[in-house]
């Protein structure tokens, strides 16, 4: 897998790829983009999904990883803005969060052309600490949510049986 030994990095609103062992130069993607965030390799390492500012809003794009035959090609996946992209099964889907809190899925054709958004669920992500990821089988998500006003905190008690016998 190509992506297994490389990492994406961002600097001065550029997306680059660097070897995981730190050898060699950074391969910067040629597209001129701003406000770059959350760059991720596809499972096969051939594509990179990322959020970037397009006009006045954050949007989700995919682009071939460095070394592809189409350098500079950039495909906009989101139609209503988006951020925090994650790849779905077999790299034929990208899921992301829209500004309205809706997590959506967009299918990708074999030529990587995006289809229509399918709303999945709504969540309030934590500002500054937002995170979104999907399980390898595509059946579960992990999100860093903001607790509702007045909601009780979740408390995890370990060794509860021992505490119960003390009482």
N, C-alpha and C positions, 0 to 999 in steps of 0.2 A: 504494500500500500504506500503510495507516494507520500501522503500526508503524515504518516507515522513518525518520520524523522524530521519534521519541520514544524515551525511555529509561526503564527502570524503575529505581527507587531504593528503598532501605529506610532507615527511621529510626525508632527507638523502637518496633520491632516493627510497623511499618506498611509497606504497599507502596504506592508512588506512581508516577505517570507524569509526566514532565517533558519539555517540548519539547527536542529535541537542540540547538537554538541558544540555550537558556537563557532564552528569553522566556516570559512567562506564569507562572502559579502552578503548583505541584505539585498534581496531582489524586490525592488519596489514596483508596485503595479503602476502602469503608466497613466491611468485615468486621473484627471484633476478633479478631486472631490474635497468636500469640507465636512467638518463635524463627524468624522468617522468614529464608529463604535462597534463593538461586539463582532469582530471578524472571526469567522469559523470555516474550517475546511469541510468540504463534503466528505462522505465516508470513503470515497475512492481517491481523495486528495487532488482531484482534477479541477475543482471549483472552490471559490471562496464566496460565502454570503456575508454581508455586512450592512450595517445601518449607516446612512450618510445624509447630510442635509441636501435637499433638492428643492430649490426655491425657498419657501418659508417654512417647510416642514421636514421632519426626519422621515426618510423612506428606506425601504429594503432593496438591495441590489445583489446580483450575483455576477461574478466575473471569472474567467478562466484563471487558474493558478499560473504563475510564471512558468514558461517553458511550453505553454500551449501554442497551437498553430494560429490562434486568433488573439494576439496580445492587444490589450486595450478595449476589447469587446466588453460592454457593460449592459446588463439587462435589468430593468426595473421590475421588481416582483410585486411590490405593494402598489395599490391604486388609491388608497385612502390614508397614506402615511403608515409608518411602522418602524419598529426597532427590535432589538434582541432576537435576531433570526436564529433558528435551529433547523438542522436538516432532518427530514423524515426518512423512513425506510427506503433503501435502495436509491437514495438521492433523487427521488421523484416527487418530493414535496418539501416545501419550506414553510415553517410555522413561525409566527412572530406576534408581537403585541402592537396594537394600534393605540393611538393617544386616548381613545375613548375607553380603554381598558379591555377591549375585546381581544382575545387570543384567536387568531385565524389560521387557516391552513390554505395554501395555494399549491395545486398540483403542477408539476413540471412535465412537459412533453419530452420525448427522447432528444429533441434538439434544444431542450432547456427553455422553451417558451412557456411563460406562466399562463395558467388557466384562471378561472374565477375564484375569488375568495370564498371560503366556507367558514362561517363563524363557529367556533368551538365552545368557548365559555368566556365569561367576563370576570376580571379580577382587578383589584386595586394593588398595583405594584408599589413597593417602597421607593420613594424618590431617592436618588443617588445610589441606592443599594439594590436596584432592580436586577433580578436575575430570572432566567427562564431556561429550562432544559427539558428534553423529552427522552423517555427511555428508549433503548435500542429497538424494542418491538413496537414503538409508537402507541402504546396503550396507556401511558401515564406521563404526567408532567410534574416537574418540581418548580415551584414559584416562590419568590420571596415577597409575601404579601404584607400589606399594611393592615393592622388589626382595626376593626370597626370601633368607632367612638363608643366608649362604655363597655366594650367587650371584655369578658373575663380572660385573664391570661391563661395559657395552657401550662399546667404544672405536671411534671413527670416525677413520680415518686419511685425510687428504687428500693429494694429490700423491704417492701411494704408488709410482707408477711411477718418479718421479724419485729417491725414496729407494732403490728397488731397484737402479737403475743405479749408484748410488754404492757399493754393496757389491760 
